[in-house]
Amino acid sequence: MNIAQGPAVREAACQCGQLVVRCRGEPAAVSLCHCLDCQRRTGSAFGIGAFFAKEQVTVAEGSSTQFTRGSGSASAVTSHFCGVCGSTLWWEPARFPSIIGVAVGAFADPDFPAPVQATWDTRQHRWLHLPGEIVSYPHGAGSPRR
């Protein structure tokens, strides 16, 4: 007997496990960002986010602390992070109010879909070389080419 399965559900969690979000279905996009804000948010050379429609993401456990900052696109981004361990789990870009970005590393899944695009390549670390199939933009996604 075949039982129809619903959309895939993935869980992303902070480092200590206090904060967990569930994401239903596939992300609309997976994007790598080289902007200085993402570098500071992650403590790494870039950030990678899986972008889901807001209704696909629910907080399953815990509570988040929020921080709102400006961005290179001149609109606010509100990050949600664990108040215990400090891990950023998701963010909400004000210019796309129906979308939530979830930190790909928080899924702890080496089989998670790879990024299809890289933004703010003008801020990319010079030693970093991405695979050729990742479309790269000098600023935000869809920004004009240099």
Sequence and secondary structure as in RCSB ss.txt:
>XXXX:A:sequence
MNIAQGPAVREAACQCGQLVVRCRGEPAAVSLCHCLDCQRRTGSAFGIGAFFAKEQVTVAEGSSTQFTRGSGSAS
AVTSHFCGVCGSTLWWEPARFPSIIGVAVGAFADPDFPAPVQATWDTRQHRWLHLPGEIVSYPHGAGSPRR
>XXXX:A:secstr
        EEEEE SSSS EEEEES  SEEEEE  HHHHHHHTSS EEEEEEEGGGEEEEES EEEEEE  TTSS
 EEEEEETTT  EEEEEETTSTTEEEEEGGGG  TTS   SEEE GGGS TT    TTSEE SSSTT    
